[in-house]
Amino acid sequence: MQAEDLYSAGEVGPDNQARVWDDKADIGMEIPSKGLSSTDAGMPERCEGQSRMKIMQEKLPRETRRIPPPSKLQRFSVDTNESLHFDPYVSQSDDDEPQLLSSHRGQMQYSDEVFEEENEIEEEQIGDQMCSIPEGGRSKHKMDVKERLSEDNETESPDVFCTDCKTPTWSFQNLYGPHKDHRVILISRATEEIKEDLQKTTGKLEEQIGLMENFASHLEEIFITVEENFGRQEQNLEQHYNDVIQTLSQRYEQGASRLADEKKLKLEALYGQLVDCGKTLDISKELIEEAQEIYRNENKLMFLQAVASAIARTEDLIKDEPNFKLLASLEFENSTVDLSDVKQMMDSINIVPAPSAPVINPQIPNSATSTSVRVCWSLFSDDTVEFYELHYRPVLDDTNAGLQAPEVLKKRAKETYLTVMDLLPNAQYEFWVTATNTTGVSPASEKAVYMTVPSPPVIKWRECTSFPDAALIRWESGNTNPVDSYTMELSEIGAECPDHGISESIVAIPTCECLIQLQSGRHYSICVRAINTGGPSERSEPVIIQTTGTYFHLLEDTAHPCLSISEDGFTMFYGDEDLPLSDMIFSDNTFARCVAVLGDLIPVRGRHYWEVDVEERTEFRIGIAYEDTQRNGFLGGNSTSWCMRHVITPSRHKYEFLHSGWSPDIRVTVHPKRVGVLLDYDAGKLSFFNAHLAQHLYTFHCHFLHLVHPCFALDSPGALTIHNGIAAPEYTMFN
């Protein structure tokens, strides 16, 4: 093969390389296959192949016999997608052959498949050299080649990675060294695989760390719960024993008091008996002394007179036999003390204690409807509970603070959750829960506030406006209490929307209006949800929005009292009868002098077009004005409004294009039955057209500093009808 063919082989890419070699098949060259082995058994076949090549070369002309060895020609490199291509052949001397092989090997990017090709090339190099060596010296020569390859490669950094030994190495060691027959891959690929494994391992470790942190947090809660349970049980035990001791003390005091009373009675009886005995002794002694004194009296007459009474008294005393029986027993009554209640109290210490206070959970998002909430709680202990009792009542706002507190309602539950029904929409309720078993009722949990979801908002279709690429939607909350935010859902009519017809949602809208960007020339169905802690409300009634043109209504709150606005908001009437000034009701926003009205604000830049039906015998003004335009002036008579004015004179119909009270001298020969108005914010233009004739009438050129309202006025009785939501005609593009 010639050098230019080799260069072209490197340029055509891997798919055409086979054809390059096929074109040279007529020279008899054979390409070594990937299936060649590096064992000695395969060497004779290669020698035979080389002999055939040498014979064919002798038959060829000299200039075609220069075929470099495969080790110099087939220098493979690998792109990122592992495709192979040939590098151009650079001729080097035979002395540089080992260095060429070494440097080439250092530049190679390996993959599993290409590494096999490299092994085959090295085997072929060794085989080519051994074909010309006698069989006895082949072993020695093979070892010399291995040592030379080892020396050349070990001077460089390892270029492959052994997956069996998990260590970097050189590619030749996969053939002859300690990593023979091991699976080796490129260093870069090994790095990527190990990084992926490390990332996966790190991810799993992070998951485990997260689980362990959660478990540690749970353990901390358990520690706290154990401490709380211990304190509660200790307090319960102390309370029970205090009750027992108090009861025993009461029983002791009662028994001691009873014994003291009995003792008192006994002593009082004995003391009375002792006093009576002493009195009897005193009387007996007195009678004995008196009898002895009478007995010693020698006057017999006096003796006889005194002795009779003494004898009578003595006989009376002797008649009453003394009572020597004790009036009080020496023994006390041995009554049995009733300690049955104490025994019951002692037994109650070992029975199931009353439950601890449950913990009521905060409200979970989307756990409520407009009339119900799902309340959940937990019991961080092993207490036995027969049932829970959920208490709740409405929360009064500041405006109802002076009213009487609402009634507390109760519901029983066996589980640690309960769905409470029949509630008011978008209302706050206060919940707390107790646990009950055979021993008693737990303390009440902390109170938690739950909310029902709001009522659906009400879209104010009269205040909604649309434009060629946007829409402004306004709505009412429909709820007494404020809501957190709103979500707008829109779907294109006629388009296939997988999520129940919803093609797009706009969330976290803080107010009751939203300006959204849409695609031009489409029809959309738009609805709104109100959001609070309990979840989203039901969808509002949808409003249909078209983006074919600018769509707006007349604002009744800006209309002069003499004007009447139709129900659809597109037609204004000025009656023949003048309204008395006393019957006119003005506000800061209504026109006072000019019988005019504004349309909805146009908040979107770009081009906007609408048309107005006008009557030939009606004087009118049509144009635009800033929101702060003077209400006590005339449209076009100040710097904040631009308008086309129709005035009927005795001689003709006069048309003026007024701004700041000035109008150019323009004559309109054909009275327009429908006036087209084109507002171009970006170009700073306001143009008027005769819509029936597609005729341009006049264009104001102005840099609009603020957003504008369409404005309309009647200087004489009549009516104006607005046609909007239509695309601007083509003839307006050339204005």
C-alpha positions in Angstrom: 0.0 0.0 0.0 1.3 3.5 -0.8 1.6 6.4 1.6 -1.2 8.5 0.1 -3.6 5.5 0.5 -2.7 5.2 4.1 -3.5 8.9 4.6 -6.8 8.6 2.9 -7.5 5.6 5.1 -7.1 7.8 8.1 -9.5 10.4 6.7 -12.3 8.3 5.4 -13.2 6.9 8.9 -13.8 3.4 10.2 -16.6 2.5 7.9 -14.5 3.0 4.7 -11.2 1.6 6.0 -12.2 -1.9 5.0 -12.7 -0.7 1.4 -9.2 0.8 1.4 -7.7 -2.5 2.3 -10.0 -4.3 -0.1 -8.7 -2.1 -2.9 -5.3 -3.5 -2.3 -6.4 -7.1 -2.1 -4.9 -7.8 -5.6 -1.3 -7.5 -4.1 -1.9 -10.6 -2.1 -1.6 -8.9 1.3 -3.4 -10.6 4.3 -4.7 -8.7 7.2 -4.1 -10.4 10.6 -7.5 -11.2 12.3 -8.4 -10.5 15.9 -8.6 -14.2 16.6 -4.8 -14.8 16.5 -3.3 -16.2 19.7 0.0 -15.3 21.3 1.0 -19.0 21.9 3.7 -20.8 20.1 1.1 -23.0 18.4 -0.1 -20.1 16.3 3.4 -18.9 15.1 3.9 -21.3 12.2 0.7 -20.1 10.7 1.9 -16.5 10.8 5.2 -17.6 9.4 3.5 -19.3 6.6 1.4 -16.1 6.0 4.5 -14.0 5.9 6.2 -16.4 3.5 3.2 -16.1 1.1 3.4 -12.3 1.4 7.2 -12.4 0.6 6.5 -14.5 -2.5 3.8 -12.2 -3.6 6.1 -9.2 -3.1 8.7 -10.7 -5.3 6.2 -10.8 -8.1 5.2 -7.2 -7.7 7.1 -4.2 -9.1 9.6 -2.7 -6.7 7.6 0.4 -6.0 4.6 -1.6 -4.9 6.5 -3.9 -2.5 7.1 -1.4 0.2 4.6 -2.6 2.8 5.4 -1.5 6.3 4.9 -4.0 9.2 1.4 -4.0 10.7 2.9 -2.7 13.9 3.8 0.6 12.1 0.7 0.9 10.0 -2.2 -0.1 12.2 -1.9 2.5 14.9 -5.3 2.6 16.4 -6.7 5.4 18.5 -10.1 5.6 20.2 -12.5 8.4 20.1 -15.0 9.1 22.9 -17.5 6.9 21.1 -15.0 4.1 20.8 -14.8 4.2 17.0 -11.4 3.3 15.4 -9.4 5.2 12.9 -5.9 4.9 11.3 -3.3 7.5 12.1 -1.1 8.5 9.2 2.0 6.4 8.8 5.3 8.2 9.7 8.4 6.3 8.6 11.0 5.7 11.2 14.2 3.7 11.3 14.5 0.2 12.6 16.5 1.5 15.5 13.5 3.6 16.7 11.1 0.6 16.5 10.9 0.0 20.3 10.6 3.7 21.0 7.9 4.0 18.4 6.0 1.1 19.9 6.5 2.5 23.4 5.5 6.1 22.6 2.6 4.9 20.5 1.4 2.8 23.3 1.6 5.7 25.7 -0.7 7.8 23.5 -3.3 5.2 23.0 -6.7 5.5 24.7 -7.9 2.1 25.6 -11.2 0.4 25.8 -11.8 -3.3 26.2 -12.1 -4.0 22.5 -9.2 -1.9 21.4 -7.0 -3.4 24.1 -7.5 -6.8 22.5 -6.3 -5.3 19.2 -3.2 -3.9 20.9 -2.5 -7.3 22.4 -2.8 -8.9 19.0 -0.4 -6.4 17.5 2.1 -7.0 20.3 1.8 -10.7 19.8 2.2 -10.3 16.1 5.4 -8.2 16.7 6.8 -11.0 18.8 5.6 -13.6 16.4 7.1 -11.8 13.4 10.5 -11.6 15.1 10.3 -15.3 16.1 9.5 -16.6 12.7 13.1 -15.9 11.6 14.7 -17.4 14.7 15.5 -21.1 15.1 13.0 -22.9 17.3 15.6 -23.5 20.0 16.3 -19.8 20.5 12.7 -18.6 20.3 12.1 -18.8 24.1 15.1 -16.7 24.9 14.2 -14.2 22.2 10.6 -14.0 23.4 11.9 -13.3 26.9 14.2 -10.6 25.6 11.2 -8.9 23.8 9.2 -9.1 27.0 12.0 -7.5 29.0 12.4 -4.8 26.4 8.7 -4.0 26.4 8.7 -4.0 30.2 11.6 -1.6 30.3 10.0 0.7 27.8 6.6 0.8 29.5 7.8 1.0 33.1 9.4 4.3 32.4 5.9 5.7 31.8 2.9 6.0 34.1 0.5 3.1 34.3 -2.0 3.3 31.4 -4.6 0.7 32.4 -6.4 -0.5 35.5 -6.7 -4.1 36.6 -10.2 -4.7 37.9 -9.3 -8.0 39.5 -6.4 -6.6 41.5 -7.9 -3.2 41.9 -4.6 -1.5 41.0 -3.2 0.6 38.1 -0.7 -1.2 35.8 0.8 -1.3 32.4 -0.9 -2.8 29.4 1.9 -5.3 28.6 1.4 -7.0 32.0 -1.9 -8.2 30.8 0.0 -10.4 28.4 3.0 -11.5 30.3 3.1 -10.0 33.8 1.2 -10.7 37.1 -2.0 -9.4 35.6 -2.1 -11.9 32.7 -5.7 -12.9 31.8 -7.0 -10.3 34.2 -9.7 -7.8 33.1 -8.1 -4.4 32.5 -9.6 -1.1 31.4 -8.4 2.3 30.7 -7.3 4.5 33.5 -9.9 7.2 32.5 -12.7 4.6 32.3 -11.7 3.1 35.6 -11.7 6.5 37.2 -15.2 7.2 35.8 -16.5 3.8 37.0 -14.9 4.1 40.4 -16.3 7.7 40.7 -19.7 6.4 39.8 -19.4 3.6 42.4 -18.1 6.1 44.9 -21.0 8.5 44.1 -23.5 5.6 44.5 -21.9 4.5 47.7 -21.8 8.1 49.0 -25.4 8.5 48.0 -26.4 5.4 49.9 -24.3 6.6 52.9 -26.0 9.9 52.8 -29.4 8.1 52.8 -28.2 6.1 55.7 -27.0 9.3 57.4 -30.4 10.8 56.8 -32.1 7.8 58.2 -29.7 7.7 61.2 -30.3 11.4 61.8 -34.1 10.9 61.7 -33.7 7.9 64.0 -31.5 9.9 66.4 -34.1 12.7 66.3 -36.7 10.0 67.1 -34.6 8.7 69.9 -34.3 12.2 71.3 -38.0 12.4 71.3 -38.2 9.0 72.9 -35.8 10.1 75.6 -37.9 13.1 76.3 -41.1 11.0 76.3 -39.4 8.5 78.7 -38.5 11.3 81.0 -42.0 12.7 80.8 -43.6 9.3 81.4 -41.2 8.7 84.3 -42.1 12.0 85.9 -45.8 11.4 85.3 -45.6 7.9 86.8 -43.5 9.1 89.7 -46.0 11.8 90.4 -48.8 9.3 90.0 -47.1 6.9 92.4 -46.3 9.6 94.9 -49.9 10.8 94.7 -51.3 7.3 95.3 -49.0 6.7 98.3 -49.8 10.2 99.7 -53.4 9.3 99.4 -52.9 6.0 101.2 -50.8 7.7 103.9 -53.4 10.5 104.3 -56.2 7.9 104.5 -54.2 5.9 107.1 -53.6 9.1 109.1 -57.2 9.9 109.0 -58.0 6.3 110.2 -55.4 6.7 113.0 -56.8 10.0 114.1 -60.3 8.6 114.1 -59.2 5.5 116.2 -57.2 7.6 118.6 -60.1 10.0 119.1 -62.5 7.1 119.7 -60.1 5.6 122.3 -59.7 8.9 124.0 -63.5 9.3 124.2 -63.8 5.8 125.7 -61.0 6.5 128.1 -62.7 9.7 129.2 -66.0 8.0 129.8 -64.4 5.3 131.9 -62.4 7.7 134.0 -65.4 9.9 134.5 -67.5 6.9 135.7 -64.7 5.8 138.1 -64.2 9.3 139.3 -67.9 9.6 140.1 -67.9 6.3 141.9 -64.9 7.4 143.8 -66.6 10.6 144.8 -69.7 8.8 146.0 -67.6 6.4 148.0 -65.8 9.3 149.7 -69.1 11.0 150.6 -70.4 7.8 152.2 -67.2 7.5 154.2 -67.4 11.0 155.4 -71.1 10.6 156.5 -70.2 7.3 158.2 -67.3 8.8 160.1 -69.5 11.8 161.2 -72.2 9.4 162.5 -69.6 7.3 164.4 -68.1 10.4 166.0 -71.6 11.7 166.8 -72.6 8.3 168.4 -69.4 8.2 170.4 -70.1 11.8 171.7 -73.7 10.9 172.7 -72.4 7.7 174.3 -70.1 9.6 176.6 -72.9 12.0 177.8 -73.7 11.1 181.4 -76.9 13.0 181.5 -79.3 10.2 180.8 -82.2 12.5 179.8 -80.1 14.2 177.2 -78.6 10.9 176.1 -82.1 9.5 175.5 -83.2 12.6 173.6 -80.1 12.6 171.3 -79.6 8.9 170.8 -82.9 8.3 169.0 -82.1 10.6 166.0 -78.5 9.2 165.8 -79.8 5.7 165.7 -82.3 6.6 163.0 -79.7 8.2 160.8 -77.4 5.2 161.3 -80.1 2.8 160.4 -80.8 4.8 157.2 -77.2 4.7 156.2 -76.9 1.0 156.9 -80.0 0.3 154.8 -78.2 1.6 151.7 -75.8 -1.2 150.9 -72.6 0.1 149.4 -72.0 -0.7 145.7 -68.6 -2.2 145.3 -69.0 -3.0 141.6 -66.9 -0.9 139.2 -68.9 1.3 137.0 -66.3 1.2 134.1 -64.6 -1.8 132.6 -60.9 -2.0 132.7 -60.7 -3.3 129.1 -61.2 -1.2 126.0 -63.5 -2.2 123.1 -61.5 -4.1 120.5 -63.3 -2.8 117.4 -62.1 -3.8 113.9 -60.7 -0.9 111.8 -62.2 -0.8 108.3 -59.3 -0.4 105.9 -61.1 -1.7 102.7 -60.7 1.7 101.0 -57.0 1.8 101.8 -56.6 -1.7 100.3 -58.5 -0.6 97.2 -56.1 2.4 97.0 -53.1 0.2 97.4 -54.4 -2.1 94.7 -55.0 0.8 92.4 -51.3 1.6 92.3 -50.6 -1.5 90.3 -53.4 -1.1 87.8 -53.4 0.8 84.5 -52.8 4.5 85.0 -54.8 7.3 83.5 -53.5 8.2 80.0 -51.1 11.0 79.4 -52.1 14.0 77.4 -52.2 13.4 73.6 -50.3 15.7 71.2 -52.5 17.2 68.4 -50.8 17.5 65.1 -50.7 20.6 62.9 -53.0 20.6 59.9 -51.7 18.8 56.9 -52.1 20.6 53.5 -54.9 19.4 51.4 -56.6 17.7 54.4 -59.8 19.6 54.3 -62.8 20.4 52.1 -65.1 23.4 52.3 -67.2 21.7 55.0 -64.8 19.2 56.6 -61.4 18.8 58.1 -59.3 15.7 59.0 -57.8 16.1 62.5 -54.9 13.9 63.5 -53.1 13.5 66.9 -50.5 11.2 68.6 -50.0 9.6 71.9 -46.3 9.3 72.7 -46.6 6.7 75.4 -47.8 3.1 75.9 -50.9 4.1 77.8 -54.0 2.1 77.4 -56.8 4.2 75.8 -60.4 3.1 75.3 -61.4 6.1 73.3 -60.5 9.7 72.4 -62.7 12.7 72.7 -62.2 15.5 70.2 -63.3 19.0 71.3 -63.7 21.9 68.8 -65.3 25.3 68.4 -65.1 28.1 65.8 -62.4 30.7 66.3 -63.8 34.2 66.6 -62.0 37.0 64.7 -61.3 40.4 66.1 -64.6 41.8 64.8 -66.6 39.3 66.9 -64.3 39.5 70.0 -67.1 40.9 72.1 -69.6 38.1 71.3 -70.2 35.2 73.6 -67.8 32.3 73.2 -69.2 29.7 70.9 -70.4 26.3 72.2 -67.8 23.6 72.4 -68.7 20.5 70.4 -67.4 17.0 71.1 -66.9 13.8 69.0 -65.6 10.4 70.1 -63.0 8.4 68.1 -61.3 5.1 68.5 -58.4 6.0 66.2 -55.9 8.9 66.4 -57.7 10.7 63.6 -61.2 11.9 62.9 -62.9 13.7 60.0 -65.2 16.4 61.3 -68.1 17.3 59.1 -70.7 20.1 58.7 -68.3 23.0 59.1 -68.3 26.4 57.4 -66.1 27.1 54.4 -62.9 29.1 54.9 -63.4 29.1 58.6 -61.0 28.5 61.5 -61.7 26.0 64.2 -59.9 25.3 67.4 -59.4 21.6 68.2 -58.1 19.8 71.3 -58.3 16.1 72.4 -58.4 14.0 75.5 -57.8 10.3 76.1 -59.9 8.1 78.4 -59.5 4.6 79.9 -61.0 2.8 82.9 -58.8 4.7 85.3 -59.7 8.2 84.2 -59.3 11.0 81.6 -56.0 12.4 80.5 -55.2 16.1 80.5 -56.3 18.0 77.4 -53.8 18.4 74.6 -52.6 21.7 73.4 -55.0 23.5 71.1 -54.5 23.6 67.3 -56.3 25.7 64.7 -57.5 24.0 61.5 -59.1 25.6 58.5 -61.7 24.5 56.0 -60.8 25.3 52.4 -62.3 28.5 50.9 -65.4 28.8 48.7 -64.7 29.0 45.0 -63.9 32.6 43.8 -66.3 34.4 41.5 -64.7 35.7 38.3 -66.0 39.2 37.4 -66.4 38.7 33.6 -67.4 42.4 33.1 -64.0 43.4 34.4 -61.9 40.9 32.4 -60.1 42.1 29.4 -58.2 40.3 26.7 -55.6 41.3 24.1 -53.9 39.6 21.1 -51.3 38.0 23.4 -52.5 38.4 27.0 -55.5 38.7 29.2 -56.3 40.5 32.5 -58.6 38.4 34.7 -60.3 39.8 37.8 -62.4 38.0 40.4 -63.9 38.2 43.9 -62.7 36.1 46.7 -66.1 34.9 47.7 -64.9 34.3 51.3 -65.3 36.3 54.5 -61.9 35.4 55.9 -58.8 36.2 53.8 -57.1 33.4 51.8 -53.4 32.7 51.4 -53.2 32.9 47.6 -55.0 32.0 44.4 -54.2 29.5 41.6 -55.4 30.2 38.0 -55.9 27.2 35.7 -56.4 27.7 32.0 -56.9 25.3 29.1 -57.0 26.0 25.4 -60.4 25.2 23.9 -59.9 22.5 21.2 -56.5 21.4 22.4 -56.0 18.0 24.0 -55.0 18.5 27.7 -54.1 15.4 29.6 -54.7 16.8 33.1 -58.5 17.1 33.1 -58.3 19.8 30.4 -55.8 21.9 32.3 -52.9 23.0 30.1 -51.3 25.5 32.5 -51.5 26.6 36.1 -50.3 29.9 37.6 -49.8 29.6 41.4 -49.2 31.9 44.4 -51.3 34.8 43.0 -51.5 37.2 46.0 -54.4 39.5 44.8 -57.7 39.1 43.0 -56.4 39.9 39.5 -53.7 38.5 37.2 -52.3 39.5 33.9 -51.3 36.4 32.0 -49.4 36.0 28.7 -51.3 33.9 26.1 -50.8 32.8 22.4 -52.5 34.9 19.8 -55.6 33.8 18.0 -56.6 31.2 20.5 -59.6 30.5 22.8 -59.1 29.7 26.4 -61.2 28.6 29.3 -59.9 30.1 32.6 -61.0 29.3 36.1 -59.6 30.3 39.6 -59.1 28.4 42.9 -58.6 30.0 46.3 -55.9 28.5 48.5 -55.4 28.4 52.3 -53.8 26.1 54.8 -56.5 23.5 54.3 -56.0 23.2 50.6 -57.5 24.5 47.3 -61.1 25.4 46.8 -63.2 24.0 44.0 -62.8 25.7 40.6 -64.7 28.8 39.9 -67.1 29.1 37.1 -64.9 29.4 34.0 -64.7 32.5 31.8 -64.0 32.1 28.0 -61.2 34.4 26.7 -60.4 35.0 23.1 -57.0 36.4 22.0 -58.1 37.4 18.5 -58.1 41.1 19.4 -58.5 43.6 22.2 -61.6 42.9 24.3 -62.9 45.4 27.0 -66.1 46.8 28.5 -67.3 50.2 29.4 -66.7 51.2 33.0 -70.0 52.3 34.5 -68.4 53.9 37.5 -66.8 56.5 35.2 -70.0 57.3 33.2 -71.7 60.7 33.3 -75.0 60.4 35.1 -76.9 61.2 31.9 -75.4 58.1 30.2 -76.9 54.6 30.3 -74.7 51.5 29.8 -76.2 48.3 28.3 -76.1 45.1 30.2 -73.3 43.6 28.1 -71.2 46.7 28.6 -70.7 47.5 24.9 -73.3 50.2 24.2 -73.8 53.7 25.7 -77.1 55.7 25.4 -77.7 59.5 25.9 -81.5 60.2 26.1 -83.4 63.2 24.8 -84.7 64.2 28.2 -82.3 66.2 30.3 -81.8 64.9 33.8 -82.2 67.6 36.5 -79.0 68.5 38.1 -80.4 67.7 41.5 -80.9 64.1 40.4 -77.4 63.7 39.1 -75.0 61.8 41.4 -71.4 62.6 40.8 -68.3 61.0 42.3 -64.6 61.6 42.0 -64.4 59.1 39.1 -67.4 60.2 37.0 -67.3 62.7 34.2 -69.0 66.0 35.2 -69.1 68.2 32.1 -68.5 65.9 29.2 -71.1 63.2 28.8 -68.4 60.5 28.6 -67.3 57.1 29.8 -64.0 55.2 29.9 -63.4 51.7 28.8 -61.2 49.2 30.7 -57.5 50.0 31.0 -55.3 48.6 28.2 -52.3 47.3 30.3 -50.4 45.5 27.5 -48.0 47.1 25.1 -48.4 46.5 21.4 -51.1 47.0 18.8 -54.8 47.2 19.8 -57.8 47.7 17.5 -61.5 48.2 18.1 -64.4 49.7 16.1 -67.4 51.9 17.0 -70.8 52.1 15.3 -71.8 55.8 15.0 -74.9 57.5 13.8 -74.9 60.3 11.3 -77.1 62.7 13.3 -75.1 62.1 16.6 -72.3 64.2 17.8 -69.6 62.1 19.4 -66.0 61.9 20.6 -64.0 58.7 20.3 -60.4 58.2 21.4 -58.2 57.4 24.3 -57.3 59.0 27.6 -55.0 58.6 30.6 -56.5 57.2 33.8 -56.1 60.6 35.5 -57.6 62.7 32.7 -59.7 65.6 34.0 -63.3 64.6 34.8 -64.6 68.2 34.7 -63.2 68.8 31.2 -63.9 67.7 27.6 -62.2 64.8 25.9 -59.5 66.1 23.5 -59.4 69.5 25.3 -56.4 68.6 27.5 -53.0 67.0 27.2 -54.2 63.7 28.7 -56.7 62.7 26.0 -56.8 62.2 22.2 -60.0 61.9 20.3 -61.9 62.2 17.0 -64.9 64.5 17.3 -67.9 64.8 15.1 -69.7 68.1 15.0 -72.9 68.9 13.0 -72.9 72.4 11.6 -75.6 74.0 9.4 -73.5 73.5 6.4 -71.7 70.2 6.9 -70.5 67.4 9.1 -67.3 68.5 10.7 -64.6 66.1 12.0 -61.9 67.2 14.4 -59.0 65.3 15.7 -58.4 66.9 19.1 -55.5 66.9 21.5 -54.9 69.8 24.0 -57.8 71.6 22.4 -56.1 71.8 18.9 -57.1 70.0 15.7 -55.5 70.0 12.2 -57.6 71.2 9.3 -58.8 67.9 7.8 -62.0 67.4 5.8 -63.8 64.1 5.8 -66.1 63.9 2.8 -67.8 60.6 3.5 -69.5 60.1 6.8 -68.2 56.9 8.4 -70.8 54.6 9.8 -68.2 52.6 11.7 -65.0 54.1 13.0 -61.9 51.9 13.4 -59.4 52.9 16.1 -55.8 51.5 16.1 -53.6 52.1 19.2 -49.9 51.3 18.8 -48.1 51.7 22.1 -44.7 50.9 20.7 -44.9 53.1 17.6 -46.6 55.9 19.6 -49.5 56.1 17.2 -53.3 56.5 17.5 -55.0 56.1 14.1 -58.7 56.4 13.0 -60.2 54.7 10.0 -63.5 54.6 8.1 -64.0 50.8 8.6 -66.5 50.4 5.8 -64.3 52.0 3.2 -61.0 50.8 4.7 -60.0 54.5 4.6 -57.4 56.1 6.8 -58.6 59.3 8.4 -55.9 60.6 10.7 -53.0 59.5 12.9 -51.8 61.1 16.2 -48.0 60.7 16.8 -47.2 60.7 20.5 -45.0 59.1 23.1 -47.5 57.6 25.6 -46.1 58.1 29.1 -48.8 56.0 30.8 -51.2 53.3 30.0 -54.5 54.5 28.5 -58.2 53.8 28.5 -60.5 53.9 25.5 -62.9 56.8 25.9 -66.2 57.7 24.4 -68.5 60.7 24.7 -71.8 61.9 23.2 -72.3 65.6 22.7 -75.9 65.1 21.6 -78.5 62.5 22.3 -77.8 59.2 20.6 -75.9 55.9 21.0 -72.5 54.4 20.4 -71.9 50.7 20.1 -68.4 49.1 20.5 -67.1 46.1 18.6 -64.0 44.7 20.1 -62.2 41.4 20.3 -61.5 41.5 16.5 -58.2 41.4 14.7 -56.9 44.6 13.1 -57.7 44.6 9.3 -54.8 44.3 6.9 -55.2 47.9 5.7 -54.3 49.2 9.1 -50.8 47.6 8.8 -49.8 50.1 6.1 -50.6 53.2 8.2 
